[in-house]
């Protein structure tokens, strides 16, 4: 079942804030069981040191399409380059959430999706890095929820990119008379 990610807001009856109605702001994200069901697969797609990461597979497919030297192969190369560019950009800037944190001097700093995903991987899901777990635990509720949005949208984007990679590879293969695997 697909779950939508987004902000939620609910007016708090009988409460006011700065002379206006008070609101409870939250984030709607998939439940933890759903995330745990896909996080290991996402890690494979996301982590460039993994032989099956999206970036490594993209490089292999680009090289293969280049060697074919066909018009369809050249189209495939351009499509694969676009996906690589999107995923590289995606690591630095999230299209949905923008996280600002205070550093030790009280200066606001932008936290990239790459940094937030690293916190979740090492502080919550795969490793027992106490410092990173404490960073997550030290955040306020809404901040933690927004950090979850960054993780969830990255998962969604990588899965979508993987589907495009698969379709592009199948298109190049079918144009050359080679059948792709299911």
ChimeraX attribute file (.defattr): number of C-alpha atoms within 10 A of each C-alpha:
attribute: neighborCount
match mode: 1-to-1
recipient: residues
	/A:1	5
	/A:2	6
	/A:3	10
	/A:4	9
	/A:5	16
	/A:6	13
	/A:7	13
	/A:8	11
	/A:9	11
	/A:10	10
	/A:11	12
	/A:12	12
	/A:13	9
	/A:14	7
	/A:15	11
	/A:16	12
	/A:17	8
	/A:18	6
	/A:19	7
	/A:20	8
	/A:21	12
	/A:22	15
	/A:23	15
	/A:24	9
	/A:25	12
	/A:26	16
	/A:27	19
	/A:28	16
	/A:29	20
	/A:30	16
	/A:31	9
	/A:32	8
	/A:33	9
	/A:34	13
	/A:35	16
	/A:36	11
	/A:37	10
	/A:38	12
	/A:39	19
	/A:40	14
	/A:41	13
	/A:42	19
	/A:43	17
	/A:44	15
	/A:45	23
	/A:46	23
	/A:47	14
	/A:48	14
	/A:49	11
	/A:50	14
	/A:51	12
	/A:52	14
	/A:53	18
	/A:54	24
	/A:55	23
	/A:56	18
	/A:57	18
	/A:58	22
	/A:59	15
	/A:60	12
	/A:61	21
	/A:62	21
	/A:63	13
	/A:64	16
	/A:65	23
	/A:66	16
	/A:67	11
	/A:68	15
	/A:69	10
	/A:70	14
	/A:71	13
	/A:72	17
	/A:73	25
	/A:74	17
	/A:75	16
	/A:76	25
	/A:77	23
	/A:78	13
	/A:79	18
	/A:80	24
	/A:81	15
	/A:82	12
	/A:83	20
	/A:84	19
	/A:85	12
	/A:86	14
	/A:87	19
	/A:88	13
	/A:89	13
	/A:90	18
	/A:91	16
	/A:92	14
	/A:93	18
	/A:94	19
	/A:95	12
	/A:96	12
	/A:97	17
	/A:98	15
	/A:99	17
	/A:100	13
	/A:101	13
	/A:102	11
	/A:103	10
	/A:104	7
	/A:105	6
	/A:106	8
	/A:107	10
	/A:108	12
	/A:109	11
	/A:110	15
	/A:111	17
	/A:112	19
	/A:113	25
	/A:114	18
	/A:115	13
	/A:116	19
	/A:117	21
	/A:118	14
	/A:119	22
	/A:120	19
	/A:121	20
	/A:122	17
	/A:123	20
	/A:124	17
	/A:125	13
	/A:126	12
	/A:127	13
	/A:128	12
	/A:129	13
	/A:130	12
	/A:131	12
	/A:132	19
	/A:133	18
	/A:134	13
	/A:135	12
	/A:136	19
	/A:137	13
	/A:138	11
	/A:139	13
	/A:140	10
	/A:141	13
	/A:142	12
	/A:143	17
	/A:144	16
	/A:145	17
	/A:146	22
	/A:147	23
	/A:148	22
	/A:149	24
	/A:150	25
	/A:151	26
	/A:152	18
	/A:153	19
	/A:154	23
	/A:155	21
	/A:156	13
	/A:157	15
	/A:158	21
	/A:159	18
	/A:160	12
	/A:161	19
	/A:162	19
	/A:163	12
	/A:164	15
	/A:165	21
	/A:166	16
	/A:167	14
	/A:168	20
	/A:169	24
	/A:170	18
	/A:171	19
	/A:172	25
	/A:173	18
	/A:174	13
	/A:175	14
	/A:176	13
	/A:177	9
	/A:178	11
	/A:179	13
	/A:180	13
	/A:181	6
	/A:182	5
